[in-house]
């Protein structure tokens, strides 16, 4: 996810204030450990109503924090995304909450076995800056659906968004249901040391390791959404111009500051030049001018802008050719940059870019591409552009990624009936759909023994005829050439 996400961790001493907030949430949960379906639905419907009411306030706040952010992109990702999530949850929550019957072993036939999904308790959420609403409210929606209470640590460089969100939530939720921790709170990062019942973190792999280590002191389970270098692979049968249009959109959406942005592209070697030209044309069709263009989003702050420039400078110094899609620049708003003539030692070939810069590789065979991907940490997403189902399935069977969109970029993440999360270096667990509900619930096994069930046959003294029959039936006959079990002698 973002590379610039406040990685410094403070001494693991929980402040009185932060601990008091946590204890308030915990005490409130103990007073109502199994919120009803009606209560959970009311919480979600109230949030949906507030998102509709506050949509322009939120878009303005995010633009203020970014120093210029496309209102359309803010509404699409940070307002529409959570609303779609809520709609899906509302349609299915009743079914998810129902105890699920499971078959017993044959030995226990006639008894009742089920799984009940129980709230875990208090869920912590650590949110990054690139989508400060979607990545705070997404986990919150799942947490509330599962019957939990929640503490959300917001990013330090989004103060306006944090204030708007806190105001929005305070109108509908008591603070012992949802508590916002401002990112600039002096002890904000100490949240990962609190003994949550579950902790959701979105950010970089390096910070994810620190968060996981902090949580391990309390044996707190974690969900980590960590990003990575997500490849886009254009197969030889796919229209180059159409692929370029969709990849250019993915790389310029939110100025490329998105964990599922196409991080680099592979195209057939003989089509590289055509693809670069098509990318530039597609970008310029979407953004004819950067100056005073409200569709453009800025790199969020000076640190992110400096890092982006350092990546460019490193690539140029090591021999890369950079195609800049526009000669104009306004503040921290950067046009799409396309890099070719790449070498493995370039930072853009090693680090998640998180900005409007796309390295483009040429390839001879798909085997070479799959080998390149599998030799590196597993990405959060993978984008395949092809109408050839056989080749696509071959490629999918040989690579791993958190999710896949075929013939476009990123839209799998906006479908809330399926899990969203990473694998390996790109994350652990997920929080969308039914899988997310289960992740933030405790799956509690309940076995109800019938009065008449003859369980006493399995108690000592051992060796009765029922036990012998059961062992012979289910284990089978032992190998006579091997030694028989030794019997312990009474003294």
Secondary structure, DSSP 8 states (H G I E B T S, - for coil): --S-S------S---HHHHHHHHHHHHHHHH-SS--HHHHHHHHHHHHHHHHHTHHHHHHHHHHHHTS--HHHHIIIIIIHHHHHHHHHHHHHHHHHS-EE----GGGTTSEEEEEEEE-SEEEEE--STTTTHHHHHHHHHHHHTT-EEEEE--TT-HHHHHHHHHHHHTTS-TTTEEEE-TTSTTGGGGGGS--SEEEEES-HHHHHHHHHHHHTTT--EEEE-----EEEE-TTS-HHHHHHHHHHHHHGGGG-STTS--EEEEEGGGHHHHHHHHHHHHHHH-S-STT-TT----SSHHHHHHHHHHHHHHHHTT-EEEES-S--BTTB---EEEES--TTSGGGTS---SSEEEEEEES-HHHHHHHHHTS--EEEEEEE-S-HHHHHHHHHH--EEEEEESSSSGGGG-TTS-----GGGEE---SHHHHHHHTEEEEEEEE--TT--GGGGSSS---HHHHHHHHHHT----TTS---------
